[in-house]
Amino acid sequence: MPPRRTTDYTEVIVPVTRMGGFRVKSIFYSAPSQLIGQRSLRIHLYDDHLDAFLGGTLVTTHPRGRGRNDGHRVHVINYHHRYGTVT
């Protein structure tokens, strides 16, 4: 074991598209509509989920999507984001 705990996530910076989502490792995730156009959404990518931060504020969490072997694209959508309701 290392003497200090290391981070258990990978951090990436992604833009939010005008479609209201963002891509991480070729998987499309939805984002709250208020974030459309943001250029620097900070993602903490864990093994089983991801957390999205705007500045220091957690704005959404998703289960982590996994790529498919048959070539189809994977989308992880929270429909509450699309219709403006708060979860």
N, C-alpha and C positions, 0 to 999 in steps of 0.2 A: 504494500500500500504506500502511496506517496505520503510524505510528511504533512502535506496540507491538502484539503479537499479541492478538487478541480471543478470547473463548471461541468454540469451534466447536460448542457445544451449547446447548440451551434447558433451563433447570431448572424443574421443576414439583414440587409437593408433593401427594401423593395418599394416601388411606387404602386399606388392604387390607381387602377385603370378607370377610364370614364364609364366602364361597364359595372363598376362597383366591386372590384375584386383585385386580387393580387396573385402572382405565381411564385411558388417556392418549389424548386426541384421538379419542374414541369407539372405540378399539380395546381389547379386553380382553386382558390379559396375566396369566399365572399367576404365583404367588408361592410360595415355600417355605411349607409348612403352619405352621411355627413363627412366621410373621409375621401370621397371621390376627388381625385386630383392631387391628393397628398403625394409628395415625392419621396418622403423618407419615413416609411413605416418600418419600425424595428421589430424583427421577428426573432423570438427565442424558439428554436426548433428542438424539441425533446423527442425521445424515441416514440412516445405514444400520443403526443399532442403538440400544438404550437400555441404560443401566446403572442399577440400583436400589441405593440406599444406605440403610442404617439407621444413623443417626449418621454416623460416618466410615468404616463398613465396607461394602464392596461385597457385596451379598447375592445378586444375580442379574443376568444379562445376557441380553437377547433380541434377535433380529433385529427390525428395525422393521417393523411391520405397516402396510399401506397400505389405505385405504378402497376399497370397490368401488363402481362406478357403478350396479350393479343393485339397490342397497338392502339387500343381505344384510350382516349383521354380520360383523366380522372378529375372530377369536380367535387369539392366539399362545400356545400351550400347550406347556409343557415337562412331559411326563408323569412325569418324575422327581420333580417337585414334588408331584404328586398321591399318589404311592406312597411318599414318604418316603425315597427313595434319594438318595445324594449323588452329584453329577456331578463 
